[in-house]
Amino acid sequence: MTDPHLLSLTVNGAEHEVVVEPRRTLADVLRHDLRLTGTHVGCEHGVCGACTVLLDDAPVRACLVFAVQAEGSEVRTVESLAGPDGGLSDLQQAFTDHHALQCGFCTPGFLLLAEGVLAEQPDASREEVREALSANLCRCTGYQTIVDAVCATARARQEAR
């Protein structure tokens, strides 16, 4: 079954049609066909989380999802986080303020995972945030500053309600 498939999906609010072979991953389509290179590919086995995107608002590993599985879905990548003026989102700013990134390779995956967690659990405790973020790997920061950034964003969003 290698016949090309016309895939329709919404990525970062824009409709796209792409012809893909059924074996291609969502990560490949995002990076190579749609040129959204913020989605990083690390292990290609679903372990590291660098390729995390939101698929219908739920965090998924884009390297484990076949692009055809995203047919008709809403996909959000790290590029969707920027504000209308191109500025940083509150979560991205918190990552900057709390020094939650170093080499930056894992950062897009952490940002999308955190967005998913904060959407699902806006009142998540520090322990719940830490547990959720443990699904992604970072070799540089030691996680503490990432947890700090996500918790600061959660507090700020709660205060803004």
N, CA, C and O atoms as a GROMACS GRO file, in nm:
protein
  644
    1MET      N    1   0.084  -0.118   0.000
    1MET     CA    2   0.000   0.000   0.000
    1MET      C    3   0.089   0.124   0.000
    1MET      O    4   0.105   0.190   0.103
    2THR      N    5   0.144   0.156  -0.112
    2THR     CA    6   0.229   0.274  -0.123
    2THR      C    7   0.169   0.380  -0.214
    2THR      O    8   0.237   0.475  -0.253
    3ASP      N    9   0.041   0.364  -0.247
    3ASP     CA   10  -0.024   0.464  -0.331
    3ASP      C   11  -0.029   0.596  -0.259
    3ASP      O   12  -0.064   0.600  -0.141
    4PRO      N   13   0.004   0.704  -0.325
    4PRO     CA   14  -0.002   0.836  -0.262
    4PRO      C   15  -0.144   0.870  -0.217
    4PRO      O   16  -0.242   0.827  -0.277
    5HIS      N   17  -0.152   0.946  -0.111
    5HIS     CA   18  -0.278   0.985  -0.050
    5HIS      C   19  -0.284   1.137  -0.043
    5HIS      O   20  -0.188   1.201   0.001
    6LEU      N   21  -0.395   1.195  -0.085
    6LEU     CA   22  -0.414   1.339  -0.070
    6LEU      C   23  -0.463   1.364   0.072
    6LEU      O   24  -0.572   1.323   0.110
    7LEU      N   25  -0.380   1.433   0.147
    7LEU     CA   26  -0.404   1.458   0.289
    7LEU      C   27  -0.450   1.602   0.308
    7LEU      O   28  -0.387   1.695   0.258
    8SER      N   29  -0.560   1.619   0.380
    8SER     CA   30  -0.608   1.752   0.415
    8SER      C   31  -0.601   1.767   0.566
    8SER      O   32  -0.655   1.684   0.640
    9LEU      N   33  -0.535   1.871   0.612
    9LEU     CA   34  -0.527   1.897   0.754
    9LEU      C   35  -0.507   2.046   0.776
    9LEU      O   36  -0.466   2.120   0.687
   10THR      N   37  -0.537   2.087   0.897
   10THR     CA   38  -0.519   2.226   0.936
   10THR      C   39  -0.397   2.233   1.026
   10THR      O   40  -0.390   2.164   1.128
   11VAL      N   41  -0.301   2.315   0.988
   11VAL     CA   42  -0.179   2.331   1.068
   11VAL      C   43  -0.166   2.478   1.105
   11VAL      O   44  -0.158   2.565   1.018
   12ASN      N   45  -0.164   2.503   1.233
   12ASN     CA   46  -0.150   2.640   1.286
   12ASN      C   47  -0.256   2.733   1.226
   12ASN      O   48  -0.229   2.850   1.197
   13GLY      N   49  -0.378   2.679   1.209
   13GLY     CA   50  -0.489   2.758   1.161
   13GLY      C   51  -0.501   2.768   1.010
   13GLY      O   52  -0.598   2.826   0.961
   14ALA      N   53  -0.406   2.714   0.935
   14ALA     CA   54  -0.410   2.722   0.789
   14ALA      C   55  -0.440   2.584   0.731
   14ALA      O   56  -0.385   2.482   0.774
   15GLU      N   57  -0.528   2.582   0.632
   15GLU     CA   58  -0.563   2.457   0.564
   15GLU      C   59  -0.450   2.418   0.468
   15GLU      O   60  -0.393   2.503   0.399
   16HIS      N   61  -0.419   2.289   0.466
   16HIS     CA   62  -0.316   2.238   0.377
   16HIS      C   63  -0.363   2.110   0.312
   16HIS      O   64  -0.433   2.029   0.373
   17GLU      N   65  -0.324   2.093   0.188
   17GLU     CA   66  -0.341   1.966   0.118
   17GLU      C   67  -0.202   1.922   0.073
   17GLU      O   68  -0.129   1.999   0.010
   18VAL      N   69  -0.168   1.798   0.105
   18VAL     CA   70  -0.036   1.744   0.074
   18VAL      C   71  -0.054   1.602   0.022
   18VAL      O   72  -0.134   1.526   0.076
   19VAL      N   73   0.019   1.568  -0.081
   19VAL     CA   74   0.017   1.431  -0.130
   19VAL      C   75   0.130   1.357  -0.058
   19VAL      O   76   0.246   1.395  -0.066
   20VAL      N   77   0.092   1.249   0.011
   20VAL     CA   78   0.190   1.175   0.091
   20VAL      C   79   0.177   1.026   0.066
   20VAL      O   80   0.070   0.976   0.031
   21GLU      N   81   0.286   0.957   0.086
   21GLU     CA   82   0.282   0.811   0.092
   21GLU      C   83   0.233   0.774   0.233
   21GLU      O   84   0.269   0.843   0.329
   22PRO      N   85   0.155   0.669   0.246
   22PRO     CA   86   0.098   0.634   0.377
   22PRO      C   87   0.202   0.610   0.487
   22PRO      O   88   0.169   0.621   0.604
   23ARG      N   89   0.325   0.578   0.451
   23ARG     CA   90   0.428   0.548   0.551
   23ARG      C   91   0.494   0.672   0.610
   23ARG      O   92   0.570   0.661   0.707
   24ARG      N   93   0.467   0.792   0.555
   24ARG     CA   94   0.533   0.914   0.602
   24ARG      C   95   0.476   0.960   0.736
   24ARG      O   96   0.356   0.952   0.759
   25THR      N   97   0.564   1.006   0.821
   25THR     CA   98   0.520   1.051   0.953
   25THR      C   99   0.473   1.197   0.947
   25THR      O  100   0.504   1.272   0.854
   26LEU      N  101   0.398   1.233   1.049
   26LEU     CA  102   0.353   1.371   1.061
   26LEU      C  103   0.473   1.464   1.075
   26LEU      O  104   0.473   1.574   1.020
   27ALA      N  105   0.575   1.421   1.147
   27ALA     CA  106   0.697   1.503   1.162
   27ALA      C  107   0.760   1.531   1.026
   27ALA      O  108   0.801   1.643   0.999
   28ASP      N  109   0.768   1.429   0.942
   28ASP     CA  110   0.826   1.447   0.808
   28ASP      C  111   0.745   1.546   0.725
   28ASP      O  112   0.802   1.633   0.659
   29VAL      N  113   0.615   1.533   0.728
   29VAL     CA  114   0.529   1.622   0.650
   29VAL      C  115   0.541   1.766   0.701
   29VAL      O  116   0.551   1.860   0.622
   30LEU      N  117   0.540   1.783   0.833
   30LEU     CA  118   0.552   1.918   0.889
   30LEU      C  119   0.685   1.982   0.849
   30LEU      O  120   0.688   2.097   0.806
   31ARG      N  121   0.792   1.908   0.865
   31ARG     CA  122   0.925   1.963   0.839
   31ARG      C  123   0.957   1.977   0.690
   31ARG      O  124   1.006   2.081   0.647
   32HIS      N  125   0.930   1.874   0.613
   32HIS     CA  126   0.977   1.871   0.475
   32HIS      C  127   0.876   1.925   0.374
   32HIS      O  128   0.915   1.991   0.277
   33ASP      N  129   0.749   1.898   0.396
   33ASP     CA  130   0.649   1.945   0.300
   33ASP      C  131   0.598   2.084   0.335
   33ASP      O  132   0.580   2.168   0.246
   34LEU      N  133   0.574   2.109   0.463
   34LEU     CA  134   0.518   2.238   0.504
   34LEU      C  135   0.626   2.335   0.553
   34LEU      O  136   0.596   2.450   0.583
   35ARG      N  137   0.749   2.289   0.562
   35ARG     CA  138   0.865   2.371   0.601
   35ARG      C  139   0.850   2.432   0.741
   35ARG      O  140   0.898   2.543   0.766
   36LEU      N  141   0.783   2.361   0.830
   36LEU     CA  142   0.769   2.404   0.969
   36LEU      C  143   0.876   2.330   1.049
   36LEU      O  144   0.850   2.227   1.111
   37THR      N  145   0.996   2.385   1.047
   37THR     CA  146   1.112   2.315   1.102
   37THR      C  147   1.128   2.333   1.253
   37THR      O  148   1.227   2.287   1.310
   38GLY      N  149   1.034   2.398   1.316
   38GLY     CA  150   1.038   2.408   1.462
   38GLY      C  151   1.012   2.274   1.528
   38GLY      O  152   1.053   2.253   1.642
   39THR      N  153   0.944   2.184   1.459
   39THR     CA  154   0.923   2.049   1.511
   39THR      C  155   1.052   1.972   1.489
   39THR      O  156   1.088   1.940   1.375
   40HIS      N  157   1.121   1.943   1.597
   40HIS     CA  158   1.251   1.875   1.587
   40HIS      C  159   1.233   1.725   1.593
   40HIS      O  160   1.143   1.674   1.660
   41VAL      N  161   1.320   1.654   1.524
   41VAL     CA  162   1.319   1.509   1.526
   41VAL      C  163   1.446   1.464   1.597
   41VAL      O  164   1.557   1.493   1.552
   42GLY      N  165   1.428   1.394   1.707
   42GLY     CA  166   1.542   1.348   1.785
   42GLY      C  167   1.565   1.200   1.766
   42GLY      O  168   1.644   1.158   1.681
   43CYS      N  169   1.496   1.121   1.845
   43CYS     CA  170   1.522   0.977   1.847
   43CYS      C  171   1.447   0.900   1.738
   43CYS      O  172   1.489   0.790   1.701
   44GLU      N  173   1.339   0.954   1.688
   44GLU     CA  174   1.252   0.889   1.590
   44GLU      C  175   1.191   0.758   1.641
   44GLU      O  176   1.151   0.672   1.563
   45HIS      N  177   1.184   0.745   1.774
   45HIS     CA  178   1.123   0.628   1.837
   45HIS      C  179   1.018   0.668   1.941
   45HIS      O  180   0.966   0.581   2.011
   46GLY      N  181   0.987   0.796   1.951
   46GLY     CA  182   0.886   0.841   2.045
   46GLY      C  183   0.933   0.851   2.189
   46GLY      O  184   0.851   0.865   2.280
   47VAL      N  185   1.062   0.845   2.211
   47VAL     CA  186   1.115   0.846   2.347
   47VAL      C  187   1.149   0.986   2.395
   47VAL      O  188   1.121   1.020   2.510
   48CYS      N  189   1.208   1.069   2.310
   48CYS     CA  190   1.265   1.196   2.357
   48CYS      C  191   1.164   1.310   2.367
   48CYS      O  192   1.179   1.398   2.453
   49GLY      N  193   1.062   1.312   2.283
   49GLY     CA  194   0.962   1.418   2.290
   49GLY      C  195   0.996   1.544   2.213
   49GLY      O  196   0.917   1.639   2.214
   50ALA      N  197   1.110   1.549   2.146
   50ALA     CA  198   1.148   1.670   2.072
   50ALA      C  199   1.048   1.703   1.962
   50ALA      O  200   1.035   1.819   1.923
   51CYS      N  201   0.978   1.602   1.912
   51CYS     CA  202   0.885   1.622   1.800
   51CYS      C  203   0.741   1.645   1.847
   51CYS      O  204   0.649   1.639   1.766
   52THR      N  205   0.720   1.671   1.975
   52THR     CA  206   0.585   1.686   2.028
   52THR      C  207   0.513   1.803   1.962
   52THR      O  208   0.565   1.914   1.953
   53VAL      N  209   0.391   1.775   1.916
   53VAL     CA  210   0.300   1.876   1.861
   53VAL      C  211   0.164   1.853   1.927
   53VAL      O  212   0.144   1.753   1.996
   54LEU      N  213   0.072   1.945   1.904
   54LEU     CA  214  -0.064   1.926   1.952
   54LEU      C  215  -0.150   1.878   1.836
   54LEU      O  216  -0.155   1.943   1.731
   55LEU      N  217  -0.214   1.766   1.853
   55LEU     CA  218  -0.305   1.711   1.754
   55LEU      C  219  -0.443   1.714   1.816
   55LEU      O  220  -0.472   1.642   1.911
   56ASP      N  221  -0.528   1.800   1.761
   56ASP     CA  222  -0.660   1.824   1.821
   56ASP      C  223  -0.645   1.853   1.971
   56ASP      O  224  -0.716   1.797   2.055
   57ASP      N  225  -0.551   1.940   2.002
   57ASP     CA  226  -0.523   1.993   2.136
   57ASP      C  227  -0.456   1.894   2.232
   57ASP      O  228  -0.436   1.927   2.348
   58ALA      N  229  -0.422   1.776   2.186
   58ALA     CA  230  -0.355   1.678   2.272
   58ALA      C  231  -0.210   1.662   2.227
   58ALA      O  232  -0.184   1.649   2.108
   59PRO      N  233  -0.116   1.661   2.322
   59PRO     CA  234   0.024   1.640   2.284
   59PRO      C  235   0.046   1.500   2.228
   59PRO      O  236   0.004   1.401   2.287
   60VAL      N  237   0.115   1.494   2.114
   60VAL     CA  238   0.151   1.366   2.052
   60VAL      C  239   0.293   1.375   2.000
   60VAL      O  240   0.345   1.484   1.976
   61ARG      N  241   0.354   1.260   1.984
   61ARG     CA  242   0.488   1.251   1.923
   61ARG      C  243   0.468   1.244   1.772
   61ARG      O  244   0.418   1.144   1.720
   62ALA      N  245   0.507   1.348   1.702
   62ALA     CA  246   0.485   1.354   1.557
   62ALA      C  247   0.565   1.249   1.482
   62ALA      O  248   0.532   1.217   1.368
   63CYS      N  249   0.670   1.194   1.544
   63CYS     CA  250   0.747   1.089   1.477
   63CYS      C  251   0.676   0.955   1.484
   63CYS      O  252   0.713   0.863   1.411
   64LEU      N  253   0.575   0.942   1.569
   64LEU     CA  254   0.501   0.816   1.583
   64LEU      C  255   0.365   0.818   1.515
   64LEU      O  256   0.298   0.716   1.508
   65VAL      N  257   0.325   0.935   1.466
   65VAL     CA  258   0.195   0.949   1.401
   65VAL      C  259   0.216   0.950   1.251
   65VAL      O  260   0.294   1.030   1.199
   66PHE      N  261   0.150   0.861   1.181
   66PHE     CA  262   0.153   0.869   1.036
   66PHE      C  263   0.074   0.992   0.995
   66PHE      O  264  -0.029   1.023   1.055
   67ALA      N  265   0.122   1.062   0.895
   67ALA     CA  266   0.055   1.184   0.851
   67ALA      C  267  -0.090   1.157   0.815
   67ALA      O  268  -0.177   1.240   0.842
   68VAL      N  269  -0.118   1.042   0.755
   68VAL     CA  270  -0.256   1.011   0.716
   68VAL      C  271  -0.348   0.996   0.837
   68VAL      O  272  -0.470   1.010   0.824
   69GLN      N  273  -0.291   0.968   0.954
   69GLN     CA  274  -0.372   0.960   1.075
   69GLN      C  275  -0.420   1.098   1.120
   69GLN      O  276  -0.515   1.109   1.197
   70ALA      N  277  -0.356   1.202   1.072
   70ALA     CA  278  -0.394   1.339   1.109
   70ALA      C  279  -0.495   1.398   1.012
   70ALA      O  280  -0.531   1.516   1.023
   71GLU      N  281  -0.542   1.318   0.918
   71GLU     CA  282  -0.642   1.362   0.820
   71GLU      C  283  -0.758   1.433   0.890
   71GLU      O  284  -0.819   1.377   0.981
   72GLY      N  285  -0.786   1.555   0.847
   72GLY     CA  286  -0.899   1.631   0.900
   72GLY      C  287  -0.878   1.687   1.039
   72GLY      O  288  -0.971   1.742   1.098
   73SER      N  289  -0.760   1.673   1.094
   73SER     CA  290  -0.732   1.719   1.230
   73SER      C  291  -0.671   1.858   1.232
   73SER      O  292  -0.628   1.911   1.129
   74GLU      N  293  -0.669   1.915   1.350
   74GLU     CA  294  -0.604   2.043   1.376
   74GLU      C  295  -0.469   2.012   1.440
   74GLU      O  296  -0.462   1.948   1.545
   75VAL      N  297  -0.362   2.057   1.376
   75VAL     CA  298  -0.227   2.037   1.427
   75VAL      C  299  -0.170   2.173   1.465
   75VAL      O  300  -0.183   2.270   1.391
   76ARG      N  301  -0.107   2.179   1.582
   76ARG     CA  302  -0.037   2.300   1.623
   76ARG      C  303   0.109   2.266   1.647
   76ARG      O  304   0.143   2.170   1.716
   77THR      N  305   0.194   2.348   1.588
   77THR     CA  306   0.338   2.334   1.608
   77THR      C  307   0.387   2.452   1.690
   77THR      O  308   0.310   2.543   1.722
   78VAL      N  309   0.514   2.451   1.724
   78VAL     CA  310   0.571   2.559   1.803
   78VAL      C  311   0.554   2.694   1.733
   78VAL      O  312   0.547   2.798   1.799
   79GLU      N  313   0.549   2.693   1.602
   79GLU     CA  314   0.532   2.818   1.528
   79GLU      C  315   0.398   2.886   1.560
   79GLU      O  316   0.383   3.006   1.540
   80SER      N  317   0.302   2.809   1.610
   80SER     CA  318   0.170   2.865   1.642
   80SER      C  319   0.170   2.946   1.771
   80SER      O  320   0.074   3.018   1.798
   81LEU      N  321   0.274   2.936   1.849
   81LEU     CA  322   0.276   3.003   1.978
   81LEU      C  323   0.299   3.154   1.969
   81LEU      O  324   0.258   3.228   2.058
   82ALA      N  325   0.363   3.198   1.865
   82ALA     CA  326   0.393   3.341   1.850
   82ALA      C  327   0.264   3.422   1.849
   82ALA      O  328   0.162   3.378   1.796
   83GLY      N  329   0.270   3.540   1.907
   83GLY     CA  330   0.155   3.629   1.908
   83GLY      C  331   0.131   3.687   1.770
   83GLY      O  332   0.211   3.667   1.679
   84PRO      N  333   0.020   3.759   1.754
   84PRO     CA  334  -0.014   3.817   1.624
   84PRO      C  335   0.094   3.912   1.571
   84PRO      O  336   0.109   3.929   1.450
   85ASP      N  337   0.167   3.973   1.663
   85ASP     CA  338   0.274   4.064   1.622
   85ASP      C  339   0.407   3.992   1.604
   85ASP      O  340   0.509   4.056   1.578
   86GLY      N  341   0.405   3.860   1.617
   86GLY     CA  342   0.528   3.782   1.603
   86GLY      C  343   0.607   3.770   1.732
   86GLY      O  344   0.711   3.706   1.735
   87GLY      N  345   0.558   3.833   1.838
   87GLY     CA  346   0.627   3.828   1.967
   87GLY      C  347   0.609   3.694   2.037
   87GLY      O  348   0.531   3.610   1.993
   88LEU      N  349   0.682   3.678   2.143
   88LEU     CA  350   0.677   3.554   2.219
   88LEU      C  351   0.544   3.540   2.292
   88LEU      O  352   0.485   3.639   2.335
   89SER      N  353   0.497   3.416   2.304
   89SER     CA  354   0.380   3.389   2.387
   89SER      C  355   0.421   3.400   2.534
   89SER      O  356   0.540   3.410   2.566
   90ASP      N  357   0.323   3.398   2.622
   90ASP     CA  358   0.354   3.404   2.766
   90ASP      C  359   0.442   3.286   2.808
   90ASP      O  360   0.532   3.303   2.890
   91LEU      N  361   0.415   3.168   2.754
   91LEU     CA  362   0.495   3.051   2.790
   91LEU      C  363   0.637   3.063   2.736
   91LEU      O  364   0.733   3.032   2.807
   92GLN      N  365   0.652   3.108   2.612
   92GLN     CA  366   0.786   3.128   2.557
   92GLN      C  367   0.863   3.232   2.638
   92GLN      O  368   0.982   3.216   2.663
   93GLN      N  369   0.795   3.340   2.677
   93GLN     CA  370   0.861   3.443   2.758
   93GLN      C  371   0.903   3.387   2.893
   93GLN      O  372   1.011   3.419   2.942
   94ALA      N  373   0.819   3.303   2.952
   94ALA     CA  374   0.855   3.242   3.080
   94ALA      C  375   0.977   3.151   3.064
   94ALA      O  376   1.062   3.147   3.153
   95PHE      N  377   0.987   3.079   2.954
   95PHE     CA  378   1.106   2.997   2.930
   95PHE      C  379   1.230   3.086   2.923
   95PHE      O  380   1.336   3.050   2.975
   96THR      N  381   1.216   3.200   2.861
   96THR     CA  382   1.328   3.295   2.853
   96THR      C  383   1.361   3.350   2.992
   96THR      O  384   1.476   3.350   3.033
   97ASP      N  385   1.260   3.396   3.062
   97ASP     CA  386   1.279   3.457   3.194
   97ASP      C  387   1.340   3.361   3.295
   97ASP      O  388   1.417   3.402   3.381
   98HIS      N  389   1.306   3.234   3.285
   98HIS     CA  390   1.351   3.134   3.382
   98HIS      C  391   1.471   3.053   3.331
   98HIS      O  392   1.510   2.954   3.393
   99HIS      N  393   1.528   3.096   3.219
   99HIS     CA  394   1.644   3.028   3.161
   99HIS      C  395   1.616   2.879   3.142
   99HIS      O  396   1.698   2.794   3.178
  100ALA      N  397   1.499   2.849   3.086
  100ALA     CA  398   1.454   2.711   3.071
  100ALA      C  399   1.497   2.648   2.940
  100ALA      O  400   1.446   2.542   2.901
  101LEU      N  401   1.591   2.710   2.873
  101LEU     CA  402   1.642   2.650   2.751
  101LEU      C  403   1.791   2.676   2.745
  101LEU      O  404   1.840   2.780   2.789
  102GLN      N  405   1.860   2.581   2.691
  102GLN     CA  406   2.002   2.600   2.673
  102GLN      C  407   2.037   2.575   2.527
  102GLN      O  408   2.049   2.670   2.450
  103CYS      N  409   2.052   2.451   2.488
  103CYS     CA  410   2.082   2.429   2.346
  103CYS      C  411   1.959   2.454   2.260
  103CYS      O  412   1.971   2.488   2.143
  104GLY      N  413   1.839   2.438   2.318
  104GLY     CA  414   1.715   2.468   2.248
  104GLY      C  415   1.657   2.355   2.166
  104GLY      O  416   1.546   2.369   2.114
  105PHE      N  417   1.726   2.243   2.153
  105PHE     CA  418   1.676   2.136   2.068
  105PHE      C  419   1.545   2.078   2.120
  105PHE      O  420   1.454   2.052   2.042
  106CYS      N  421   1.535   2.058   2.250
  106CYS     CA  422   1.416   1.998   2.308
  106CYS      C  423   1.305   2.100   2.332
  106CYS      O  424   1.190   2.062   2.357
  107THR      N  425   1.337   2.228   2.325
  107THR     CA  426   1.246   2.334   2.366
  107THR      C  427   1.111   2.331   2.293
  107THR      O  428   1.009   2.341   2.360
  108PRO      N  429   1.105   2.317   2.161
  108PRO     CA  430   0.973   2.315   2.096
  108PRO      C  431   0.882   2.204   2.151
  108PRO      O  432   0.763   2.225   2.173
  109GLY      N  433   0.939   2.087   2.173
  109GLY     CA  434   0.860   1.977   2.228
  109GLY      C  435   0.810   2.007   2.368
  109GLY      O  436   0.696   1.977   2.402
  110PHE      N  437   0.897   2.065   2.451
  110PHE     CA  438   0.855   2.102   2.586
  110PHE      C  439   0.746   2.209   2.583
  110PHE      O  440   0.651   2.202   2.660
  111LEU      N  441   0.760   2.306   2.496
  111LEU     CA  442   0.661   2.413   2.487
  111LEU      C  443   0.523   2.358   2.450
  111LEU      O  444   0.422   2.395   2.511
  112LEU      N  445   0.518   2.269   2.352
  112LEU     CA  446   0.389   2.213   2.310
  112LEU      C  447   0.334   2.118   2.415
  112LEU      O  448   0.213   2.116   2.439
  113LEU      N  449   0.421   2.038   2.477
  113LEU     CA  450   0.375   1.952   2.586
  113LEU      C  451   0.318   2.037   2.698
  113LEU      O  452   0.212   2.006   2.752
  114ALA      N  453   0.388   2.145   2.735
  114ALA     CA  454   0.340   2.233   2.842
  114ALA      C  455   0.208   2.299   2.805
  114ALA      O  456   0.119   2.311   2.890
  115GLU      N  457   0.192   2.343   2.680
  115GLU     CA  458   0.065   2.402   2.637
  115GLU      C  459  -0.048   2.301   2.654
  115GLU      O  460  -0.156   2.336   2.701
  116GLY      N  461  -0.023   2.177   2.616
  116GLY     CA  462  -0.125   2.073   2.632
  116GLY      C  463  -0.158   2.048   2.778
  116GLY      O  464  -0.275   2.033   2.813
  117VAL      N  465  -0.057   2.043   2.862
  117VAL     CA  466  -0.078   2.020   3.005
  117VAL      C  467  -0.155   2.136   3.066
  117VAL      O  468  -0.250   2.114   3.141
  118LEU      N  469  -0.115   2.258   3.034
  118LEU     CA  470  -0.182   2.375   3.092
  118LEU      C  471  -0.326   2.389   3.044
  118LEU      O  472  -0.412   2.439   3.117
  119ALA      N  473  -0.354   2.345   2.922
  119ALA     CA  474  -0.491   2.349   2.871
  119ALA      C  475  -0.578   2.245   2.943
  119ALA      O  476  -0.694   2.271   2.974
  120GLU      N  477  -0.519   2.129   2.968
  120GLU     CA  478  -0.594   2.021   3.032
  120GLU      C  479  -0.603   2.039   3.183
  120GLU      O  480  -0.705   2.008   3.244
  121GLN      N  481  -0.495   2.088   3.244
  121GLN     CA  482  -0.488   2.104   3.389
  121GLN      C  483  -0.438   2.244   3.423
  121GLN      O  484  -0.323   2.258   3.465
  122PRO      N  485  -0.518   2.347   3.407
  122PRO     CA  486  -0.470   2.483   3.432
  122PRO      C  487  -0.428   2.506   3.578
  122PRO      O  488  -0.350   2.597   3.606
  123ASP      N  489  -0.479   2.424   3.669
  123ASP     CA  490  -0.446   2.438   3.810
  123ASP      C  491  -0.348   2.329   3.856
  123ASP      O  492  -0.343   2.295   3.975
  124ALA      N  493  -0.270   2.276   3.763
  124ALA     CA  494  -0.178   2.166   3.797
  124ALA      C  495  -0.080   2.208   3.905
  124ALA      O  496  -0.028   2.320   3.904
  125SER      N  497  -0.056   2.117   3.997
  125SER     CA  498   0.044   2.142   4.102
  125SER      C  499   0.183   2.130   4.042
  125SER      O  500   0.201   2.079   3.931
  126ARG      N  501   0.281   2.176   4.117
  126ARG     CA  502   0.419   2.164   4.073
  126ARG      C  503   0.456   2.018   4.047
  126ARG      O  504   0.526   1.987   3.950
  127GLU      N  505   0.410   1.929   4.132
  127GLU     CA  506   0.438   1.787   4.116
  127GLU      C  507   0.372   1.733   3.989
  127GLU      O  508   0.432   1.652   3.917
  128GLU      N  509   0.249   1.776   3.960
  128GLU     CA  510   0.181   1.731   3.838
  128GLU      C  511   0.251   1.784   3.714
  128GLU      O  512   0.262   1.712   3.614
  129VAL      N  513   0.298   1.908   3.718
  129VAL     CA  514   0.373   1.965   3.606
  129VAL      C  515   0.501   1.886   3.586
  129VAL      O  516   0.535   1.849   3.473
  130ARG      N  517   0.572   1.860   3.694
  130ARG     CA  518   0.697   1.784   3.686
  130ARG      C  519   0.673   1.645   3.627
  130ARG      O  520   0.748   1.598   3.542
  131GLU      N  521   0.568   1.579   3.673
  131GLU     CA  522   0.535   1.445   3.623
  131GLU      C  523   0.503   1.449   3.473
  131GLU      O  524   0.551   1.365   3.397
  132ALA      N  525   0.422   1.545   3.432
  132ALA     CA  526   0.385   1.556   3.290
  132ALA      C  527   0.508   1.584   3.204
  132ALA      O  528   0.524   1.525   3.098
  133LEU      N  529   0.593   1.674   3.249
  133LEU     CA  530   0.711   1.712   3.170
  133LEU      C  531   0.817   1.604   3.168
  133LEU      O  532   0.908   1.607   3.084
  134SER      N  533   0.807   1.508   3.258
  134SER     CA  534   0.905   1.400   3.259
  134SER      C  535   0.893   1.312   3.134
  134SER      O  536   0.978   1.227   3.109
  135ALA      N  537   0.788   1.332   3.057
  135ALA     CA  538   0.770   1.256   2.933
  135ALA      C  539   0.868   1.299   2.824
  135ALA      O  540   0.891   1.225   2.729
  136ASN      N  541   0.926   1.418   2.838
  136ASN     CA  542   1.023   1.467   2.740
  136ASN      C  543   1.163   1.467   2.800
  136ASN      O  544   1.179   1.478   2.922
  137LEU      N  545   1.263   1.453   2.714
  137LEU     CA  546   1.401   1.448   2.760
  137LEU      C  547   1.475   1.577   2.728
  137LEU      O  548   1.459   1.634   2.620
  138CYS      N  549   1.557   1.621   2.823
  138CYS     CA  550   1.646   1.735   2.803
  138CYS      C  551   1.781   1.696   2.862
  138CYS      O  552   1.789   1.647   2.974
  139ARG      N  553   1.886   1.719   2.786
  139ARG     CA  554   2.019   1.683   2.833
  139ARG      C  555   2.094   1.802   2.892
  139ARG      O  556   2.206   1.786   2.941
  140CYS      N  557   2.033   1.922   2.887
  140CYS     CA  558   2.107   2.042   2.926
  140CYS      C  559   2.060   2.107   3.055
  140CYS      O  560   2.144   2.150   3.135
  141THR      N  561   1.929   2.117   3.078
  141THR     CA  562   1.880   2.205   3.185
  141THR      C  563   1.860   2.140   3.320
  141THR      O  564   1.860   2.210   3.422
  142GLY      N  565   1.842   2.011   3.325
  142GLY     CA  566   1.812   1.948   3.453
  142GLY      C  567   1.666   1.963   3.491
  142GLY      O  568   1.628   1.926   3.602
  143TYR      N  569   1.583   2.015   3.404
  143TYR     CA  570   1.438   2.023   3.418
  143TYR      C  571   1.388   2.129   3.517
  143TYR      O  572   1.277   2.180   3.499
  144GLN      N  573   1.464   2.162   3.617
  144GLN     CA  574   1.414   2.253   3.721
  144GLN      C  575   1.364   2.384   3.662
  144GLN      O  576   1.256   2.431   3.696
  145THR      N  577   1.442   2.444   3.574
  145THR     CA  578   1.402   2.573   3.517
  145THR      C  579   1.284   2.559   3.421
  145THR      O  580   1.207   2.654   3.406
  146ILE      N  581   1.270   2.444   3.357
  146ILE     CA  582   1.155   2.420   3.271
  146ILE      C  583   1.029   2.413   3.356
  146ILE      O  584   0.927   2.474   3.323
  147VAL      N  585   1.035   2.339   3.465
  147VAL     CA  586   0.922   2.330   3.558
  147VAL      C  587   0.889   2.469   3.612
  147VAL      O  588   0.772   2.506   3.622
  148ASP      N  589   0.992   2.545   3.649
  148ASP     CA  590   0.970   2.682   3.700
  148ASP      C  591   0.894   2.767   3.597
  148ASP      O  592   0.801   2.839   3.633
  149ALA      N  593   0.934   2.758   3.472
  149ALA     CA  594   0.871   2.838   3.366
  149ALA      C  595   0.725   2.799   3.346
  149ALA      O  596   0.639   2.886   3.331
  150VAL      N  597   0.697   2.671   3.345
  150VAL     CA  598   0.559   2.625   3.325
  150VAL      C  599   0.473   2.663   3.444
  150VAL      O  600   0.359   2.707   3.427
  151CYS      N  601   0.525   2.647   3.564
  151CYS     CA  602   0.448   2.684   3.683
  151CYS      C  603   0.423   2.836   3.688
  151CYS      O  604   0.315   2.879   3.728
  152ALA      N  605   0.521   2.915   3.649
  152ALA     CA  606   0.503   3.061   3.646
  152ALA      C  607   0.396   3.099   3.545
  152ALA      O  608   0.314   3.188   3.570
  153THR      N  609   0.395   3.032   3.431
  153THR     CA  610   0.292   3.058   3.330
  153THR      C  611   0.154   3.019   3.382
  153THR      O  612   0.057   3.092   3.362
  154ALA      N  613   0.145   2.906   3.448
  154ALA     CA  614   0.018   2.862   3.506
  154ALA      C  615  -0.034   2.964   3.606
  154ALA      O  616  -0.152   3.000   3.603
  155ARG      N  617   0.054   3.012   3.695
  155ARG     CA  618   0.013   3.113   3.794
  155ARG      C  619  -0.035   3.241   3.727
  155ARG      O  620  -0.138   3.296   3.764
  156ALA      N  621   0.041   3.286   3.628
  156ALA     CA  622   0.004   3.411   3.558
  156ALA      C  623  -0.130   3.396   3.487
  156ALA      O  624  -0.212   3.488   3.487
  157ARG      N  625  -0.152   3.282   3.427
  157ARG     CA  626  -0.281   3.260   3.359
  157ARG      C  627  -0.396   3.251   3.456
  157ARG      O  628  -0.506   3.298   3.427
  158GLN      N  629  -0.372   3.191   3.573
  158GLN     CA  630  -0.477   3.184   3.677
  158GLN      C  631  -0.511   3.324   3.728
  158GLN      O  632  -0.628   3.357   3.747
  159GLU      N  633  -0.409   3.405   3.749
  159GLU     CA  634  -0.432   3.542   3.798
  159GLU      C  635  -0.504   3.627   3.696
  159GLU      O  636  -0.576   3.720   3.732
  160ALA      N  637  -0.484   3.598   3.568
  160ALA     CA  638  -0.548   3.675   3.460
  160ALA      C  639  -0.694   3.636   3.441
  160ALA      O  640  -0.769   3.708   3.374
  161ARG      N  641  -0.736   3.526   3.497
  161ARG     CA  642  -0.876   3.480   3.480
  161ARG      C  643  -0.971   3.565   3.557
  161ARG      O  644  -1.091   3.540   3.554
   0.00000   0.00000   0.00000
